[in-house]
């Protein structure tokens, strides 16, 4: 069964904006774009910058007339897939937009840095950006039922929610291996011409084993070997920009012994995390089920916040004497603190936090009642 990720980009068409659609490879951008074409039902052209002739044509087109000929003067919808590959893409999109404002342009990219950085200034006031994630748990509920989604929860915790994985039960492991080997690092390697992808893989494996734990760049460099902390920081930054991992910083404000520069890293998808450590055992048989649960909840909350337009600051909290809170959201001056437990029915929140930050709420998120937290 094919899941349509969301229809917000469709609803945003023909509102006098260039639409920028970002997200990791294989999360369903092409599926969504096919739905856009189907629902709009108008003349269109689809150009994929991964193809050499398309890339060359865009690279050598410098004037508005050349660009209009390239996209076709009669097309009302223009899709440019993997647009981050095209040099000066922002300027070229601006030329098309200013010359043919009645044409709807949709540019996609699997690198946040490359596409957003190259379009930020040229398209100021002219674009709207949407982030596409792997399928959300909420979408599986909407497509089947809450009962069916709960029955498959352990499968989602292990194999994740990449569309091809969800749509091919029984072949999840093989598909995840293919995604990891063929797509996961593609944009990272292209961005900086990284010559040692093996170090990148070692770094990701090290992060996969440390999900839910505070990460030290120095310790990572020692674990991997033959790499300095500056290179570790560079690789982590690139992996974030390619939507493989994301960072949760430490919250600190009022207490002297709060961790100030700490950070945790999570994977956008549990399946990618598990394929990196080659562990597809069911959660109940695993020592890392707490980490699986935490990564799942935070990634699902991230999707839900993004799709519902909730702009919040996110953190974890820890002190030097090891008092800690798994996850904090800050919105409108209020701190919302969450503890993630596999099955436990009680959670203790540190008194030092509760006293230092009186404007707060607290909640325990466990398997018995997680739906509200991730949006169902």
For each residue, the residues with C-beta under 8 A, 3 or more apart:
1: 143 167
2: 31 163 167
3: 28 135 139 140 143 163 166 167
4: 7 28 31 32 35
5: 27 28 31 32 132 133 135 139 163
6: 9 32 132 139 307
7: 4 10 11 35
8: 11 12 130 307
9: 6 12 13 19 21 32 36 106 130
10: 7 13 35 36 39 40
11: 7 8
12: 8 9 15 17 19 128 130
13: 9 10 19 36 40 77 104 106
14: 104
15: 12 128
16: 101
17: 12 126 127 128
18: 93 97 105 106 107 119 123 126 127 128
19: 9 12 13 104 105 106 107 127 128 129 130
20: 107 108 109 115 116 119 123 127 128 129 130
21: 9 29 32 33 106 107 108 109 129 130 132
22: 108 109 110 111 112 115 116 129 130 131 132 243
23: 27 28 29 108 110 131 132 133 243
24: 27 110 134 242 243 244 268
25: 110 179 183 184 186 187
26: 162 163 164 179 183
27: 5 23 24 132 133 134 162 163 243
28: 3 4 5 23 31 32 132 134 135 163
29: 21 23 32 33 81 108 110 132
30: 33 34 81
31: 2 4 5 28 34 35 163
32: 4 5 6 9 21 28 29 35 36 132
33: 21 29 30 36 37 46 79 81 106 108
34: 30 31 37 38
35: 4 7 10 31 32 38 39
36: 9 10 13 32 33 39 40 77 79 106
37: 33 34 40 41 44 46 77 79
38: 34 35 41
39: 10 35 36
40: 10 13 36 37 44 77 104
41: 37 38
42: 76 77
43: 72 74 75 76 77
44: 37 40 75 76 77 78 79
45: 71 72 75 77 78 79
46: 33 37 79 81
47: 54 58 70 71 78 79 80 81
48: 51 54 81 82
49: 54 55 58 80 81 82 83 84 85 86
50: 54 55 81 82 85
51: 48 54 55
52: 55 56
53: 56 57
54: 47 48 49 50 51 57 58
55: 49 50 51 52 58 59 85 86
56: 52 53 59 60
57: 53 54 60 61 70
58: 47 49 54 55 61 70 80 86 89 92
59: 55 56 86 87
60: 56 57 66
61: 57 58 66 67 70 92
62: 66
63: 66 67 95
64: 67 68 95 96 98 99
65: 68 69
66: 60 61 62 63 69 70
67: 61 63 64 70 71 92 95 96 99
68: 64 65 71 73 96 99 100
69: 65 66 72 73
70: 47 57 58 61 66 67
71: 45 47 67 68 75 78 96 103
72: 43 45 69 75 78
73: 68 69
74: 43
75: 43 44 45 71 72 78 103
76: 42 43 44 102 103 104
77: 13 36 37 40 42 43 44 45 103 104 106
78: 44 45 47 71 72 75 96 103 104 105 106
79: 33 36 37 44 45 46 47 106 107 108
80: 47 49 58 83 86 89 93 105 106 107 108
81: 29 30 33 46 47 48 49 50 108
82: 48 49 50 85 108 109 110
83: 49 80 86 89 93 107 108 109 115
84: 49 89 109 110 111 114 115 118 187
85: 49 50 55 82
86: 49 55 58 59 80 83 89 92
87: 59
88: 91 92 118
89: 58 80 83 84 86 92 93 107 115 118 119
90: 93 94 118 119 120 121 122 123
91: 88 94 95 122
92: 58 61 67 86 88 89 95 96
93: 18 80 83 89 90 96 97 105 107 119 122 123
94: 90 91 97 98 122 123 126
95: 63 64 67 91 92 98 99
96: 64 67 68 71 78 92 93 99 100 103 105
97: 18 93 94 100 101 103 105 123 126
98: 64 94 95 101
99: 64 67 68 95 96
100: 68 96 97 103
101: 16 97 98
102: 76
103: 71 75 76 77 78 96 97 100
104: 13 14 19 40 76 77 78
105: 18 19 78 80 93 96 97
106: 9 13 18 19 21 33 36 77 78 79 80
107: 18 19 20 21 79 80 83 89 93 115 119
108: 20 21 22 23 29 33 79 80 81 82 83 115
109: 20 21 22 82 83 84 112 114 115 116
110: 22 23 24 25 29 82 84 186 187 242 243
111: 22 84 114 115 187 191 241 242
112: 22 109 115 116 240 241 242 243
113: 116 117 191 238 241
114: 84 109 111 117 118 187 191 241
115: 20 22 83 84 89 107 108 109 111 112 118 119
116: 20 22 109 112 113 119 120 129
117: 113 114 120
118: 84 88 89 90 114 115 122
119: 18 20 89 90 93 107 115 116 122 123 127
120: 90 116 117 123 124
121: 90 124
122: 90 91 93 94 118 119
123: 18 20 90 93 94 97 119 120 126 127
124: 120 121
125:
126: 17 18 94 97 123
127: 17 18 19 20 119 123
128: 12 15 17 18 19 20
129: 19 20 21 22 116
130: 8 9 12 19 20 21 22
131: 22 23 306
132: 5 6 21 22 23 27 28 29 32
133: 5 23 27 136 268 299 302 303 306
134: 24 27 28 160 161 162 163 268 269 303
135: 3 5 28 139 140 161 162 163 166
136: 133 139 140 161 300 303 304 307 374 375
137: 140 141 149 156 161 300 374 375 376
138: 141 142 300 303 304 374 375 376
139: 3 5 6 135 136 142 143
140: 3 135 136 137 143 144 148 149 152 156 161 166
141: 137 138 144 145 146 149 376
142: 138 139
143: 1 3 139 140
144: 140 141 148 149
145: 141 148 149
146: 141 149 150 371 376
147: 150 151
148: 140 144 145 151 152
149: 137 140 141 144 145 146 152 153 376
150: 146 147 153
151: 147 148
152: 140 148 149 155 156
153: 149 150 156 157 367
154: 157 158 282 283 284
155: 152 158 159 169 172
156: 137 140 152 153 159 160 161 270 296
157: 153 154 270 283 289 292 293 296
158: 154 155 172 270 271 274 280 281 282 283 292
159: 155 156 165 172 173 176 270 271 274 280
160: 134 156 165 176 269 270 271 272 273 274
161: 134 135 136 137 140 156 165 166 269 270 271
162: 26 27 134 135 165 166 175 176 179 269 271 272
163: 2 3 5 26 27 28 31 134 135 166 167
164: 26 167 168 175 179
165: 159 160 161 162 168 172 175 176 179 271
166: 3 135 140 161 162 163 169
167: 1 2 3 163 164
168: 164 165 171 172 175
169: 155 166 172
170:
171: 168 174 175
172: 155 158 159 165 168 169 175 176 271 280
173: 159 176 177 275 280
174: 171 177 178
175: 162 164 165 168 171 172 178 179
176: 159 160 162 165 172 173 179 180 271 272 274 275
177: 173 174 180 181 275
178: 174 175 181 182 183
179: 25 26 162 164 165 175 176 182 183 184 272 275
180: 176 177 183 184 272 275 276
181: 177 178 184
182: 178 179 186
183: 25 26 178 179 180 186
184: 25 179 180 181 244 272
185: 188 189 197 200 201 242
186: 25 110 182 183 189 190
187: 25 84 110 111 114 190 191 242
188: 185 191 192 194 200 235 238 239 241 242 244
189: 185 186 192 193 194 197 200
190: 186 187 193
191: 111 113 114 187 188 194 238 241 242
192: 188 189 234 238
193: 189 190
194: 188 189 191 197 200 235 238
195:
196: 199 200
197: 185 189 194 200 201
198: 201 202
199: 196 202 203 224 226 227 231 235
200: 185 188 189 194 196 197 203 204 235 239
201: 185 197 198 204 205 276
202: 198 199 205 206 223 224 225
203: 199 200 206 207 220 224 227 232 235 236 239
204: 200 201 207 208 239 244 245 276
205: 201 202 208 209 276 277
206: 202 203 209 210 220 223 224
207: 203 204 210 211 215 220 245 265 267
208: 204 205 211 267 273 274 276 277
209: 205 206 277
210: 206 207 213 215 265
211: 207 208 264 265 266 267 273 288 291 292 294 295
212: 264 290 291 294 295 326
213: 210 264
214: 250 259 262 263 264 316 318
215: 207 210 219 220 263 264 265
216: 219 220
217: 220 221 229 232 233 236
218: 221 222 229
219: 215 216 222 223
220: 203 206 207 215 216 217 223 224 229 232
221: 217 218 224 227 228 229 231 232
222: 218 219 225
223: 202 206 219 220
224: 199 202 203 206 220 221 227 232
225: 202 222
226: 199
227: 199 203 221 224 231 232
228: 221 231 232
229: 217 218 220 221 232 233
230: 233 234
231: 199 221 227 228 234 235
232: 203 217 220 221 224 227 228 229 235 236
233: 217 229 230 236 237
234: 192 230 231 237 238
235: 188 194 199 200 203 231 232 238 239
236: 203 217 232 233 239 240 245 247 265
237: 233 234 240 241
238: 113 188 191 192 194 234 235 241 242
239: 188 200 203 204 235 236 242 244 245
240: 112 236 237 243 244 245 246 247
241: 111 112 113 114 188 191 237 238
242: 24 110 111 112 185 187 188 191 238 239
243: 22 23 24 27 110 112 240 246 268
244: 24 184 188 204 239 240 267 268 272
245: 204 207 236 239 240 265 266 267 268
246: 240 243 265 266 268 302
247: 236 240 263 264 265
248: 263 264 265 266 298 314 315 316 327
249: 262 263 315 316
250: 214 258 259 260 261 262 263 315 316 317 318
251: 258 315 316 317 328 330 335
252: 255 258 259 260 317
253: 258 356 357
254: 258 356 357
255: 252 258 319 352 356
256:
257: 319 320 321
258: 250 251 252 253 254 255 317 318 319 320
259: 214 250 252 262 317 318 319 320
260: 250 252
261: 250
262: 214 249 250 259 316 318
263: 214 215 247 248 249 250
264: 211 212 213 214 215 247 248 316
265: 207 210 211 215 236 245 246 247 248
266: 211 245 246 248 294 295 298 299
267: 207 208 211 244 245 270 272 273 295 299
268: 24 133 134 243 244 245 246 272 299 302
269: 134 160 161 162 272 273 299
270: 156 157 158 159 160 161 267 273 274 292 295 296 299
271: 158 159 160 161 162 165 172 176 274 275
272: 160 162 176 179 180 184 244 267 268 269 275 276
273: 160 208 211 267 269 270 276 277 295
274: 158 159 160 176 208 270 271 277 278 279 280 292
275: 173 176 177 179 180 271 272 278 280
276: 180 201 204 205 208 272 273
277: 205 208 209 273 274
278: 274 275
279: 274 286 288
280: 158 159 172 173 274 275
281: 158 285 286
282: 154 158 285 286
283: 154 157 158 286 289 292 293 342
284: 154 289
285: 281 282
286: 279 281 282 283 289 292
287:
288: 211 279 291 292
289: 157 283 284 286 292 293 342
290: 212 293 294 340 341 342
291: 211 212 288 294 295
292: 157 158 211 270 274 283 286 288 289 295 296
293: 157 283 289 290 296 297 340 341 342 367
294: 211 212 266 290 291 297 298 326 327 340
295: 211 212 266 267 270 273 291 292 298 299
296: 156 157 270 292 293 299 300
297: 293 294 300 301 327 340 365 370 373 374
298: 248 266 294 295 301 302 327
299: 133 266 267 268 269 270 295 296 302 303
300: 136 137 138 296 297 303 304 373 374 375
301: 297 298 304 305 327 373 374 375
302: 133 246 268 298 299 305 306 314
303: 133 134 136 138 299 300 306 307 374
304: 136 138 300 301 307 308 310 374 375
305: 301 302 308 310 311 312
306: 131 133 302 303 309 310
307: 6 8 136 303 304
308: 304 305 375
309: 306
310: 304 305 306 331
311: 305 331
312: 305 329 330 331
313: 329 330 331
314: 248 302 327 328 329 330
315: 248 249 250 251 327 328 330
316: 214 248 249 250 251 262 264 324 325 326 327 328
317: 250 251 252 258 259 324 325 328 337 353
318: 214 250 258 259 262 322 323 324 325
319: 255 257 258 259 322 323 324 350 352
320: 257 258 259
321: 257
322: 318 319
323: 318 319 350 352 353
324: 316 317 318 319 350
325: 316 317 318 328 337 338 339 349 350 353
326: 212 294 316 338 339 340
327: 248 294 297 298 301 314 315 316 337 338 339 340
328: 251 314 315 316 317 325 335 336 337 338
329: 312 313 314 335 336 338
330: 251 312 313 314 315 333 334 335 336
331: 310 311 312 313 334 336
332:
333: 330 359
334: 330 331 359 360 361
335: 251 328 329 330 357 359 360 361
336: 328 329 330 331 360 361 362 363
337: 317 325 327 328 349 353 360 361 362 363
338: 325 326 327 328 329 362 363 364 365 373
339: 325 326 327 347 349 362 363 364 365
340: 290 293 294 297 326 327 365 366
341: 290 293 344 345 347 364 365 366
342: 283 289 290 293 366 367
343: 366 367 368
344: 341 347 364 366
345: 341 364 366 368
346: 364
347: 339 341 344 362 364
348:
349: 325 337 339 353 354 362
350: 319 323 324 325 353 354
351: 354 355
352: 255 319 323 355 356
353: 317 323 325 337 349 350 356 357 360
354: 349 350 351 357 358 360 362
355: 351 352 358
356: 253 254 255 352 353
357: 253 254 335 353 354 360
358: 354 355
359: 333 334 335
360: 334 335 336 337 353 354 357
361: 334 335 336 337
362: 336 337 338 339 347 349 354
363: 336 337 338 339 373
364: 338 339 341 344 345 346 347
365: 297 338 339 340 341 369 370 373
366: 340 341 342 343 344 345 369 370
367: 153 293 342 343 370
368: 343 345
369: 365 366 372
370: 297 365 366 367 373 374
371: 146 374 375 376
372: 369 375 376
373: 297 300 301 338 363 365 370
374: 136 137 138 297 300 301 303 304 370 371
375: 136 137 138 300 301 304 308 371 372
376: 137 138 141 146 149 371 372
